[in-house]
Amino acid sequence: QVQLVESGGGLVQPGGSLRISCAASGFTFNRCAMSWHRQAPGKERELVARISSTDSSTNYADSVKGRFTISRDNAKNTVYLQMNSLKPEDTAVYYCKTNSFLVDYWGKGTLVTVSS
């Protein structure tokens, strides 16, 4: 079965950096686009970044452009989100997502807290 397991979240000071990871299994990873989403307290879940399966082209939410970088390692079945210049408003649970055969799969999330 499809499994997505996020890791690497934690507490970081404003202006700091953090890299979170999502380990995938149960599907053909290199054939699927991957994305990161986040949900802050009291807010709806939103798309943060997406990376394609073919040419690894990327898309970002305006709020994170220039600060976050999504990447993937097909040999390790893992997708990453490098987050730099973090702001308190980046505080959220970050979720990894994929779609395989028209079905969306989500991880359980990893909490990122940006606070001094």
URWOLIN-V213400 format. One record per pair of residues at least 24 apart in sequence whose C-alpha atoms are under 8 Angstrom apart, sorted by the first residue. I is the first residue (numbers start at 0). GAP is how many residues later the second one is. Records with the same first field share a line. If there is no record, write none. Layout:
# URWOLIN-V213400
I: GAP  GAP
This chain:
# URWOLIN-V213400
0: 24  25  26
1: 24  25  103
2: 102  104
3: 92  93  101  102  103  104
4: 91  102  103  104
5: 89  90  101  102  103  104
6: 102  103
7: 102
8: 101  102  103  104
9: 101  102  103
10: 101  102  103  104
11: 74  100  101  102  103  104
12: 73  101  102  103
13: 71  72  73  74  100  101  102
14: 69  70  71  72
15: 68  69  70
16: 65  66  67  68  69
17: 64  65  66
18: 61  62  63  64
19: 60  61  62
20: 57  58  59  60
21: 56  57  58  74
22: 53  54  55  56
23: 53  54
24: 52
26: 73
28: 45  48
29: 24  44  47
31: 66  67  68
32: 65  66
33: 45  62  63  64  65
34: 61  62  63
35: 45  58  59  60  61
36: 57  58  59  60
37: 54  55  56  57
38: 53  54  55
39: 50  51  52  53
40: 51
85: 28
86: 27
87: 25  26  27
88: 25
89: 24
